């Protein structure tokens, strides 16, 4: 009976540790260096610029199609 309680206690502890670790996000803990944050910021700016380029190209393509079919 005592052995069974020890096993249940051990399994409970392991499950609790896994549950706690699954909710921890390493990026939100402040472990990211400022250099890495600069890289992320630069990448986000580049993504925004690429999205704008895509929109301009789509507009240009639409104008070209309109010219061809008219």
N, CA, C and O of each residue as an XYZ file, in Angstrom:
280
protein
N       0.830     -1.191      0.000
C       0.000      0.000      0.000
C       0.874      1.253      0.000
O       0.582      2.214     -0.712
N       1.931      1.246      0.786
C       2.817      2.400      0.858
C       3.543      2.607     -0.475
O       3.742      3.739     -0.914
N       3.925      1.524     -1.097
C       4.623      1.594     -2.385
C       3.701      2.208     -3.449
O       4.131      2.993     -4.294
N       2.437      1.825     -3.377
C       1.465      2.332     -4.342
C       1.283      3.843     -4.175
O       1.181      4.556     -5.173
N       1.240      4.343     -2.948
C       1.115      5.773     -2.695
C       2.349      6.519     -3.204
O       2.228      7.626     -3.729
N       3.525      5.926     -3.053
C       4.757      6.553     -3.535
C       4.747      6.652     -5.063
O       5.174      7.662     -5.622
N       4.268      5.619     -5.727
C       4.198      5.627     -7.189
C       3.203      6.692     -7.659
O       3.494      7.449     -8.585
N       2.046      6.750     -7.031
C       1.037      7.752     -7.387
C       1.590      9.160     -7.153
O       1.392     10.050     -7.980
N       2.278      9.361     -6.037
C       2.874     10.662     -5.735
C       3.929     11.022     -6.789
O       3.967     12.159     -7.260
N       4.767     10.080     -7.156
C       5.804     10.326     -8.162
C       5.214     10.674     -9.515
O       5.683     11.597    -10.182
N       4.191      9.945     -9.924
C       3.542     10.217    -11.203
C       2.871     11.588    -11.176
O       2.921     12.321    -12.164
N       2.252     11.935    -10.067
C       1.610     13.241     -9.925
C       2.631     14.369    -10.059
O       2.381     15.359    -10.746
N       3.762     14.219     -9.413
C       4.821     15.234     -9.490
C       5.316     15.367    -10.928
O       5.495     16.481    -11.419
N       5.533     14.269    -11.589
C       6.019     14.294    -12.977
C       5.000     14.984    -13.885
O       5.378     15.796    -14.730
N       3.721     14.674    -13.721
C       2.672     15.294    -14.529
C       2.618     16.799    -14.262
O       2.477     17.583    -15.200
N       2.725     17.211    -13.010
C       2.706     18.637    -12.682
C       3.906     19.364    -13.291
O       3.757     20.468    -13.814
N       5.076     18.765    -13.229
C       6.271     19.385    -13.808
C       6.115     19.542    -15.316
O       6.444     20.592    -15.866
N       5.622     18.522    -15.977
C       5.411     18.596    -17.429
C       4.369     19.663    -17.760
O       4.531     20.396    -18.736
N       3.313     19.762    -16.968
C       2.278     20.769    -17.219
C       2.845     22.176    -17.065
O       2.560     23.048    -17.886
N       3.634     22.405    -16.035
C       4.227     23.726    -15.812
C       5.197     24.068    -16.936
O       5.183     25.188    -17.447
N       6.029     23.124    -17.319
C       7.006     23.382    -18.378
C       6.343     23.624    -19.729
O       6.899     24.339    -20.563
N       5.189     23.056    -19.958
C       4.509     23.257    -21.240
C       3.931     24.663    -21.359
O       3.727     25.144    -22.474
N       3.662     25.337    -20.234
C       3.106     26.685    -20.273
C       4.189     27.765    -20.296
O       3.871     28.938    -20.494
N       5.436     27.407    -20.101
C       6.514     28.387    -20.090
C       6.988     28.612    -21.514
O       7.364     27.672    -22.213
N       6.965     29.884    -21.940
C       7.441     30.260    -23.267
C       8.812     30.914    -23.100
O       8.902     31.974    -22.482
N       9.871     30.326    -23.624
C      11.214     30.845    -23.376
C      11.443     32.241    -23.932
O      12.309     32.955    -23.428
N      10.707     32.653    -24.946
C      10.900     33.986    -25.509
C      10.353     35.043    -24.566
O      10.925     36.129    -24.470
N       9.272     34.761    -23.874
C       8.663     35.736    -22.982
C       9.403     35.886    -21.660
O       9.081     36.783    -20.881
N      10.363     35.053    -21.393
C      11.060     35.101    -20.113
C      12.204     36.092    -20.084
O      12.868     36.227    -19.056
N      12.456     36.787    -21.177
C      13.524     37.770    -21.201
C      14.886     37.168    -21.434
O      15.893     37.830    -21.182
N      14.957     35.954    -21.900
C      16.237     35.303    -22.152
C      16.780     35.629    -23.539
O      17.833     35.121    -23.925
N      16.073     36.468    -24.291
C      16.484     36.815    -25.644
C      17.414     38.020    -25.550
O      17.092     39.013    -24.897
N      18.549     37.928    -26.197
C      19.505     39.020    -26.145
C      19.034     40.185    -27.010
O      18.174     40.018    -27.875
N      19.598     41.357    -26.773
C      19.209     42.532    -27.541
C      19.604     42.382    -29.010
O      18.937     42.916    -29.896
N      20.693     41.652    -29.262
C      21.118     41.408    -30.643
C      20.053     40.608    -31.380
O      19.724     40.909    -32.527
N      19.515     39.590    -30.720
C      18.468     38.775    -31.331
C      17.202     39.596    -31.562
O      16.521     39.419    -32.573
N      16.885     40.493    -30.628
C      15.711     41.340    -30.803
C      15.891     42.278    -31.986
O      14.935     42.548    -32.713
N      17.110     42.778    -32.187
C      17.389     43.629    -33.346
C      17.196     42.858    -34.639
O      16.656     43.388    -35.609
N      17.636     41.614    -34.652
C      17.478     40.780    -35.848
C      15.995     40.543    -36.127
O      15.559     40.618    -37.276
N      15.230     40.262    -35.093
C      13.794     40.034    -35.254
C      13.116     41.296    -35.780
O      12.264     41.226    -36.666
N      13.496     42.441    -35.235
C      12.918     43.709    -35.688
C      13.239     43.956    -37.159
O      12.370     44.367    -37.928
N      14.477     43.707    -37.544
C      14.870     43.877    -38.943
C      14.088     42.935    -39.857
O      13.663     43.325    -40.945
N      13.905     41.715    -39.415
C      13.139     40.747    -40.216
C      11.677     41.161    -40.354
O      11.080     40.996    -41.418
N      11.105     41.695    -39.284
C       9.716     42.151    -39.359
C       9.579     43.319    -40.330
O       8.600     43.395    -41.072
N      10.549     44.228    -40.332
C      10.534     45.343    -41.288
C      10.649     44.826    -42.716
O       9.963     45.310    -43.617
N      11.517     43.844    -42.916
C      11.692     43.271    -44.245
C      10.412     42.568    -44.710
O      10.053     42.646    -45.884
N       9.734     41.890    -43.804
C       8.471     41.229    -44.137
C       7.433     42.263    -44.563
O       6.722     42.061    -45.548
N       7.345     43.368    -43.825
C       6.397     44.414    -44.191
C       6.713     44.987    -45.569
O       5.807     45.225    -46.368
N       7.984     45.205    -45.844
C       8.377     45.736    -47.142
C       8.046     44.743    -48.262
O       7.582     45.143    -49.330
N       8.279     43.474    -48.022
C       7.952     42.461    -49.023
C       6.448     42.389    -49.279
O       6.023     42.186    -50.416
N       5.650     42.553    -48.240
C       4.198     42.569    -48.414
C       3.776     43.752    -49.278
O       2.896     43.620    -50.129
N       4.401     44.903    -49.062
C       4.095     46.067    -49.889
C       4.510     45.830    -51.335
O       3.794     46.215    -52.259
N       5.652     45.204    -51.533
C       6.105     44.875    -52.886
C       5.122     43.933    -53.577
O       4.835     44.094    -54.763
N       4.619     42.973    -52.853
C       3.646     42.026    -53.419
C       2.382     42.767    -53.841
O       1.844     42.519    -54.920
N       1.908     43.676    -52.990
C       0.706     44.438    -53.335
C       0.927     45.271    -54.593
O       0.054     45.325    -55.460
N       2.082     45.918    -54.701
C       2.372     46.722    -55.895
C       2.440     45.843    -57.138
O       1.930     46.215    -58.195
N       3.064     44.686    -57.013
C       3.154     43.779    -58.159
C       1.790     43.256    -58.572
O       1.515     43.112    -59.764
N       0.930     42.969    -57.597
C      -0.421     42.519    -57.926
C      -1.181     43.616    -58.653
O      -1.902     43.341    -59.612
N      -1.024     44.869    -58.203
C      -1.682     45.991    -58.879
C      -1.155     46.139    -60.302
O      -1.919     46.363    -61.241
N       0.142     46.011    -60.444
C       0.754     46.125    -61.766
C       0.274     45.002    -62.682
O       0.000     45.231    -63.860
N       0.177     43.809    -62.149
C      -0.307     42.678    -62.930
C      -1.752     42.903    -63.357
O      -2.119     42.600    -64.492
N      -2.560     43.425    -62.468
C      -3.953     43.707    -62.796
C      -4.037     44.730    -63.917
O      -4.814     44.565    -64.857
N      -3.242     45.783    -63.817
C      -3.237     46.806    -64.865
C      -2.781     46.215    -66.196
O      -3.328     46.553    -67.246
N      -1.795     45.347    -66.158
C      -1.305     44.716    -67.388
C      -2.372     43.829    -68.008
O      -2.568     43.865    -69.223
N      -3.062     43.039    -67.209
C      -4.139     42.184    -67.705
C      -5.256     43.038    -68.288
O      -5.816     42.707    -69.333
N      -5.573     44.115    -67.624
C      -6.631     45.000    -68.100
C      -6.257     45.597    -69.457
O      -7.108     45.718    -70.338
N      -4.989     45.970    -69.626
C      -4.522     46.521    -70.886
C      -4.576     45.475    -71.997
O      -4.959     45.782    -73.126
N      -4.194     44.244    -71.678
C      -4.160     43.170    -72.682
C      -5.575     42.819    -73.149
O      -5.787     42.619    -74.345
N      -6.544     42.741    -72.240
C      -7.877     42.288    -72.590
C      -8.763     43.403    -73.139
O      -9.844     43.128    -73.661
N      -8.334     44.617    -73.033
C      -9.185     45.713    -73.540
C      -8.893     46.014    -74.932
O      -9.512     46.904    -75.514
